[in-house]
Amino acid sequence: MQTLRVRNLKFFNEFGWPVLTGLLAATIVVMLLPHFTGEDRLVNGVDTAPVATNGGATTEVVSSYATAVRHAAPSVVNIYTRKKLTEKRHPLLNDPFFQRFFNNRNVPQQQRMESSLGSGVIMTADGFILTNHHVVNGADEIIILLYDGREAKATIVGTDPETDLAVLSIALDDLTPSTVTASKHPQVGDIVLAIGNPFGVGQSVSQGIISATGRKDLGLNTFENFIQTDASINPGNSGGALVDVYGDLVGINSAILNETSSVGIGFAIPAKTAIKVLEDIIKNGRVIRGWLGVEARQLAPQIASQLGIEPPTALLITDVHPASPAFESDLKPGDVVTHINGERISDGANSMNLIAQLSPGDPIQLDIVRHDSRLTIAAIAGTRPQVNQPN
């Protein structure tokens, strides 16, 4: 019996301890390094999977955006609009000869309904929705189709054609508003998802990257600061959401470069701009922007260099609007503006945006060159008129 115990102990020492040690090591690896199991996992809410590198190590790469889509999709709605169009009478119907065939009665003008579609993003739990101005412009009826299948009629709270944004309102409960992370700044190369209703086929998702930021001078809106993306944006996507890999709102999809074909160039209005428009329209019924009251054009770099402006970028004031903040502050045609509130002038569009982002009553400091003198002019921002006026 003693001999059997000795043999069992010897067997355990030779084989049992190595097996037990291996099992313990495997358990620790699975608990601390789950990617060695080959299974996908969530990292900060993003679905990832292990991939071996050339050196033999493994790294996590995104294998799915399902979590981001589940987070963002309930906030994106389909928009269907109907517009009543009156067709012009044919000129011959006004001729007395042809009127005899209609018992001398005037033939009434014919009317027809035109339908269009777009997308929108629920921004608040009480039913405020952001979309594009061009999606709902002139609509007689707006129907919202929610992600969960519910429908509701929408009313227009206000629009801002200068940024091509509009705010709608619906009366429904249990809405899921979009989430926005204010600390995030879109960067070139960031992965983004476009969610909307392309061609009316129903909610769809496309994936791409941010190709550029701060795009302007496209001739689309008065105020342009677009995010450019190669995520597929098609007719019907307008007003939908551009989100990041966490499902947070990055922008409102607004335009494509070519409506007849997909060329991988789409534009979205940054979320920061859209939220400012949303808040202003809810509070005031329209967007309140700062106004200086000048007309200006970009100064030629050669002339800027001759004036000693480095880098050679500046604005030449060509006209000052009467009774404007610029007029009251003694700005004059011929003044060359180099800085606005300490920020160097890069181009006219950027300067216009700087002033428009101010609120009426905010101070404006302008560094200018007048003849051979450098001056600092202090002005107070006015309220930008709703009609087309100087900037």
C-alpha positions as CSV (number, residue, x, y, z in Angstrom):
1,M,0.0,0.0,0.0
2,Q,2.9,2.4,0.9
3,T,4.5,1.5,-2.4
4,L,1.3,2.4,-4.4
5,R,1.1,5.8,-2.6
6,V,4.7,6.5,-3.5
7,R,4.1,5.6,-7.2
8,N,1.0,7.9,-7.4
9,L,2.9,10.8,-5.9
10,K,5.7,10.2,-8.3
11,F,3.2,10.1,-11.2
12,F,1.6,13.4,-10.1
13,N,4.9,15.1,-9.7
14,E,6.0,14.1,-13.2
15,F,2.7,14.8,-15.0
16,G,0.1,16.4,-12.7
17,W,1.9,19.6,-11.9
18,P,2.7,20.5,-15.5
19,V,-1.0,19.9,-16.6
20,L,-2.3,21.9,-13.7
21,T,0.1,24.7,-14.4
22,G,-0.9,24.8,-18.1
23,L,-4.6,24.9,-17.2
24,L,-4.0,27.8,-14.8
25,A,-2.0,29.7,-17.4
26,A,-4.7,29.2,-20.1
27,T,-7.4,30.5,-17.7
28,I,-5.3,33.7,-17.0
29,V,-4.7,34.2,-20.8
30,V,-8.4,33.9,-21.6
31,M,-9.4,36.3,-18.7
32,L,-6.8,39.0,-19.4
33,L,-6.3,38.6,-23.1
34,P,-9.6,37.5,-24.6
35,H,-8.5,38.3,-28.2
36,F,-6.4,35.0,-28.1
37,T,-9.7,33.2,-28.2
38,G,-10.4,34.5,-31.7
39,E,-13.7,36.0,-30.7
40,D,-14.8,39.6,-31.4
41,R,-15.3,41.9,-28.5
42,L,-16.4,45.5,-27.8
43,V,-13.7,48.1,-27.2
44,N,-15.2,51.4,-26.1
45,G,-18.4,50.4,-27.8
46,V,-16.8,49.5,-31.1
47,D,-16.9,45.9,-32.4
48,T,-13.3,44.6,-32.8
49,A,-11.5,41.5,-33.8
50,P,-7.9,40.4,-33.5
51,V,-5.5,40.5,-36.5
52,A,-2.0,39.3,-36.5
53,T,0.7,41.7,-37.6
54,N,4.0,40.9,-39.4
55,G,5.8,40.6,-36.1
56,G,3.4,37.9,-35.0
57,A,1.7,40.1,-32.4
58,T,-2.1,40.8,-32.5
59,T,-3.9,44.1,-32.6
60,E,-7.6,45.1,-32.5
61,V,-9.3,46.3,-35.6
62,V,-12.9,47.3,-36.2
63,S,-14.9,44.3,-37.6
64,S,-18.4,45.8,-37.3
65,Y,-20.2,49.1,-36.8
66,A,-23.4,47.4,-35.6
67,T,-23.2,48.9,-32.1
68,A,-22.8,52.4,-33.5
69,V,-25.8,51.9,-35.9
70,R,-28.0,50.5,-33.1
71,H,-27.1,53.6,-31.1
72,A,-27.7,56.1,-33.9
73,A,-30.4,54.6,-36.1
74,P,-33.5,55.3,-33.9
75,S,-32.7,59.0,-34.0
76,V,-32.8,59.1,-37.9
77,V,-36.2,59.6,-39.6
78,N,-37.5,59.4,-43.1
79,I,-39.2,62.5,-44.4
80,Y,-41.9,62.5,-47.1
81,T,-43.2,65.8,-48.4
82,R,-46.1,66.8,-50.7
83,K,-46.3,70.1,-52.6
84,K,-49.3,71.4,-54.4
85,L,-48.4,72.8,-57.8
86,T,-50.7,74.8,-60.0
87,E,-50.1,74.4,-63.7
88,K,-50.4,77.4,-65.9
89,R,-53.3,77.7,-68.3
90,H,-52.5,77.2,-72.0
91,P,-52.7,80.6,-73.8
92,L,-55.2,79.2,-76.3
93,L,-57.7,78.7,-73.6
94,N,-58.0,82.5,-73.3
95,D,-58.9,82.7,-77.0
96,P,-62.7,83.4,-77.5
97,F,-62.8,80.9,-80.3
98,F,-61.7,78.0,-78.1
99,Q,-63.8,79.3,-75.2
100,R,-66.9,78.5,-77.3
101,F,-66.1,74.8,-76.8
102,F,-66.3,75.3,-73.0
103,N,-69.6,77.1,-73.0
104,N,-67.8,80.5,-72.7
105,R,-66.6,79.5,-69.3
106,N,-63.0,79.9,-68.1
107,V,-61.3,76.6,-67.7
108,P,-59.9,76.4,-64.1
109,Q,-56.2,76.0,-63.6
110,Q,-55.2,72.4,-63.0
111,Q,-53.4,71.4,-59.9
112,R,-51.2,68.4,-59.2
113,M,-49.3,67.1,-56.2
114,E,-45.5,66.7,-56.2
115,S,-43.9,64.3,-53.8
116,S,-40.3,64.3,-52.6
117,L,-38.3,62.6,-49.9
118,G,-35.4,63.2,-47.5
119,S,-34.1,62.4,-44.0
120,G,-33.9,64.1,-40.6
121,V,-32.4,63.7,-37.2
122,I,-34.3,63.8,-33.9
123,M,-32.5,66.2,-31.6
124,T,-34.7,66.5,-28.5
125,A,-36.9,64.1,-26.6
126,D,-39.8,66.5,-27.1
127,G,-39.8,66.2,-30.9
128,F,-37.6,68.8,-32.5
129,I,-36.0,67.4,-35.7
130,L,-33.1,68.8,-37.8
131,T,-33.2,68.5,-41.6
132,N,-32.2,70.5,-44.7
133,H,-34.1,73.6,-45.7
134,H,-34.3,72.3,-49.3
135,V,-36.0,69.1,-48.1
136,V,-39.0,70.9,-46.8
137,N,-39.0,74.2,-48.7
138,G,-42.4,74.9,-50.0
139,A,-44.0,71.7,-48.7
140,D,-47.7,71.7,-48.0
141,E,-47.5,68.4,-46.0
142,I,-44.6,66.8,-44.2
143,I,-44.8,63.2,-43.0
144,I,-42.2,61.7,-40.6
145,L,-41.6,58.0,-40.6
146,L,-39.7,56.9,-37.5
147,Y,-37.3,54.0,-37.1
148,D,-39.9,52.0,-35.1
149,G,-42.5,52.3,-37.8
150,R,-44.6,55.1,-36.4
151,E,-45.7,58.0,-38.5
152,A,-46.5,61.6,-37.6
153,K,-47.3,64.9,-39.4
154,A,-44.6,67.5,-38.8
155,T,-44.8,71.3,-38.6
156,I,-42.0,73.7,-39.6
157,V,-40.7,75.6,-36.6
158,G,-38.3,77.6,-38.6
159,T,-35.7,77.5,-41.4
160,D,-32.3,79.0,-42.2
161,P,-31.7,79.1,-45.9
162,E,-28.2,80.6,-45.3
163,T,-27.0,77.2,-43.9
164,D,-29.7,75.1,-45.6
165,L,-31.1,73.9,-42.3
166,A,-34.6,73.6,-41.0
167,V,-36.2,72.6,-37.7
168,L,-39.4,70.5,-37.6
169,S,-41.6,69.4,-34.7
170,I,-43.6,66.3,-34.1
171,A,-46.0,65.4,-31.3
172,L,-44.9,61.8,-30.3
173,D,-43.7,60.3,-27.1
174,D,-40.8,57.9,-26.5
175,L,-38.4,59.5,-29.0
176,T,-34.7,58.8,-29.1
177,P,-32.7,62.0,-29.6
178,S,-29.3,61.9,-31.2
179,T,-26.2,62.2,-29.0
180,V,-23.5,64.8,-29.6
181,T,-20.1,64.8,-27.9
182,A,-19.1,68.5,-27.8
183,S,-15.5,67.7,-27.0
184,K,-15.0,65.9,-30.3
185,H,-13.6,67.7,-33.4
186,P,-13.9,65.9,-36.7
187,Q,-10.5,65.1,-38.2
188,V,-9.5,64.1,-41.7
189,G,-9.3,60.3,-41.7
190,D,-12.0,59.7,-39.1
191,I,-14.3,56.8,-40.0
192,V,-17.9,58.0,-40.4
193,L,-21.3,56.5,-41.2
194,A,-24.0,58.1,-43.2
195,I,-27.6,57.1,-42.2
196,G,-30.6,58.2,-44.2
197,N,-33.3,57.3,-46.8
198,P,-31.5,57.1,-50.2
199,F,-33.9,57.0,-53.2
200,G,-36.7,56.2,-50.7
201,V,-35.6,52.6,-50.3
202,G,-35.7,52.9,-46.5
203,Q,-33.2,53.6,-43.8
204,S,-29.7,52.6,-45.0
205,V,-26.1,53.0,-43.8
206,S,-23.0,53.7,-45.7
207,Q,-19.4,53.9,-44.5
208,G,-16.4,56.1,-45.3
209,I,-14.0,58.6,-43.9
210,I,-13.8,62.3,-43.4
211,S,-12.0,63.5,-46.5
212,A,-11.7,67.2,-45.6
213,T,-13.0,69.7,-43.1
214,G,-13.8,73.4,-43.5
215,R,-14.9,73.2,-47.1
216,K,-16.2,76.4,-48.5
217,D,-16.6,78.5,-51.7
218,L,-18.8,75.7,-53.1
219,G,-21.6,78.1,-54.0
220,L,-24.1,75.9,-52.0
221,N,-24.9,78.1,-49.0
222,T,-24.2,81.6,-47.7
223,F,-22.3,80.2,-44.8
224,E,-20.2,77.2,-45.7
225,N,-18.0,75.1,-43.4
226,F,-18.7,71.6,-44.8
227,I,-17.3,68.3,-43.7
228,Q,-16.4,66.4,-46.9
229,T,-16.8,62.6,-46.8
230,D,-16.6,59.7,-49.2
231,A,-19.4,57.8,-47.5
232,S,-22.1,57.3,-50.1
233,I,-24.7,60.1,-49.9
234,N,-27.5,59.9,-52.4
235,P,-30.7,61.8,-53.1
236,G,-32.9,61.1,-50.1
237,N,-30.0,61.2,-47.7
238,S,-30.3,65.0,-47.4
239,G,-31.0,65.9,-43.8
240,G,-29.8,62.6,-42.4
241,A,-27.1,61.9,-39.9
242,L,-23.3,61.6,-40.3
243,V,-22.1,59.8,-37.2
244,D,-18.8,58.5,-35.9
245,V,-17.9,54.9,-34.9
246,Y,-19.6,55.4,-31.5
247,G,-22.9,56.5,-33.1
248,D,-22.5,60.2,-32.0
249,L,-23.6,62.9,-34.4
250,V,-20.8,64.5,-36.5
251,G,-22.9,66.4,-39.0
252,I,-26.1,66.7,-41.1
253,N,-25.7,65.3,-44.6
254,S,-26.5,68.1,-47.0
255,A,-25.2,67.8,-50.5
256,I,-23.4,65.7,-53.1
257,L,-21.0,66.9,-55.8
258,N,-22.9,65.3,-58.6
259,E,-26.5,64.2,-58.4
260,T,-26.4,62.1,-61.5
261,S,-23.6,59.8,-60.4
262,S,-21.7,58.8,-57.2
263,V,-18.2,60.2,-57.2
264,G,-17.4,59.7,-53.5
265,I,-17.7,63.4,-52.6
266,G,-20.5,64.4,-50.2
267,F,-20.8,67.3,-47.8
268,A,-22.3,67.5,-44.3
269,I,-23.0,70.5,-42.1
270,P,-21.0,70.2,-38.8
271,A,-23.0,69.3,-35.8
272,K,-21.7,72.4,-33.9
273,T,-23.2,74.6,-36.6
274,A,-26.5,72.6,-36.8
275,I,-27.0,72.8,-33.0
276,K,-26.5,76.6,-33.0
277,V,-29.2,76.9,-35.7
278,L,-31.5,74.5,-33.8
279,E,-31.2,76.5,-30.5
280,D,-31.7,79.8,-32.2
281,I,-34.8,78.7,-34.1
282,I,-36.3,77.1,-31.1
283,K,-35.7,80.2,-29.0
284,N,-36.2,83.0,-31.5
285,G,-38.0,81.5,-34.5
286,R,-35.0,82.3,-36.7
287,V,-31.2,82.4,-36.5
288,I,-29.7,85.5,-34.9
289,R,-26.3,86.4,-36.3
290,G,-23.8,89.1,-35.7
291,W,-23.4,91.8,-38.4
292,L,-20.7,94.4,-39.2
293,G,-22.2,96.0,-42.3
294,V,-19.3,96.1,-44.8
295,E,-18.6,94.8,-48.3
296,A,-15.1,93.5,-48.7
297,R,-13.0,91.5,-51.1
298,Q,-9.7,89.5,-50.7
299,L,-6.7,91.7,-51.1
300,A,-4.2,90.6,-53.7
301,P,-1.1,88.9,-52.0
302,Q,1.2,91.2,-53.9
303,I,-0.4,94.3,-52.6
304,A,-0.6,92.8,-49.1
305,S,3.2,92.2,-49.2
306,Q,3.8,95.8,-50.3
307,L,1.9,96.9,-47.2
308,G,4.1,94.7,-45.0
309,I,1.3,92.3,-44.1
310,E,2.8,88.8,-43.4
311,P,1.5,86.4,-44.3
312,P,0.0,88.4,-47.2
313,T,-3.7,87.8,-46.5
314,A,-6.1,90.6,-45.8
315,L,-9.5,92.0,-46.7
316,L,-10.0,95.3,-48.5
317,I,-13.2,97.1,-47.4
318,T,-15.0,98.4,-50.6
319,D,-18.2,99.7,-49.0
320,V,-19.6,100.5,-45.6
321,H,-23.4,100.2,-45.1
322,P,-25.1,103.3,-43.7
323,A,-26.2,103.2,-40.1
324,S,-24.3,99.9,-39.6
325,P,-21.9,99.0,-36.8
326,A,-19.0,99.5,-39.2
327,F,-20.3,103.0,-40.0
328,E,-20.7,103.9,-36.4
329,S,-17.1,102.7,-35.6
330,D,-15.6,104.9,-38.4
331,L,-14.5,102.1,-40.7
332,K,-14.0,103.5,-44.2
333,P,-13.8,102.1,-47.7
334,G,-10.1,101.5,-48.5
335,D,-9.3,100.2,-45.0
336,V,-7.4,96.9,-45.1
337,V,-8.4,94.4,-42.3
338,T,-5.7,92.0,-41.1
339,H,-7.3,90.6,-37.9
340,I,-10.8,90.1,-36.4
341,N,-10.9,89.6,-32.7
342,G,-7.2,88.6,-32.8
343,E,-7.7,86.0,-35.5
344,R,-5.7,86.5,-38.7
345,I,-7.7,87.0,-41.9
346,S,-7.4,83.9,-44.2
347,D,-10.2,84.7,-46.6
348,G,-13.5,86.5,-47.0
349,A,-15.7,83.5,-46.2
350,N,-13.9,82.8,-43.0
351,S,-14.2,86.4,-41.9
352,M,-17.9,86.5,-42.6
353,N,-18.3,83.3,-40.5
354,L,-16.3,84.8,-37.7
355,I,-18.7,87.8,-37.5
356,A,-21.8,85.8,-38.1
357,Q,-21.0,83.5,-35.2
358,L,-21.1,86.5,-32.8
359,S,-24.2,87.6,-31.0
360,P,-25.6,91.1,-31.4
361,G,-23.9,93.3,-28.8
362,D,-20.7,91.3,-28.8
363,P,-17.5,93.4,-29.2
364,I,-15.6,93.2,-32.5
365,Q,-11.9,94.3,-32.6
366,L,-10.5,94.9,-36.0
367,D,-6.8,95.4,-36.8
368,I,-6.5,97.5,-40.0
369,V,-4.1,99.2,-42.2
370,R,-5.2,102.7,-43.3
371,H,-2.8,104.4,-45.7
372,D,0.6,103.9,-43.9
373,S,-0.8,103.6,-40.4
374,R,-1.9,100.5,-38.4
375,L,-5.0,101.0,-36.3
376,T,-7.3,99.1,-34.0
377,I,-11.0,99.7,-34.5
378,A,-13.6,98.7,-31.9
379,A,-17.1,98.0,-33.0
380,I,-20.2,96.4,-31.5
381,A,-21.9,93.6,-33.5
382,G,-25.3,94.4,-34.8
383,T,-28.1,92.0,-36.0
384,R,-27.6,90.5,-39.4
385,P,-30.7,91.5,-41.5
386,Q,-32.7,88.6,-42.9
387,V,-32.7,90.1,-46.4
388,N,-29.5,90.0,-48.5
389,Q,-27.4,92.8,-47.1
390,P,-23.6,93.4,-46.9
391,N,-21.8,91.1,-44.5
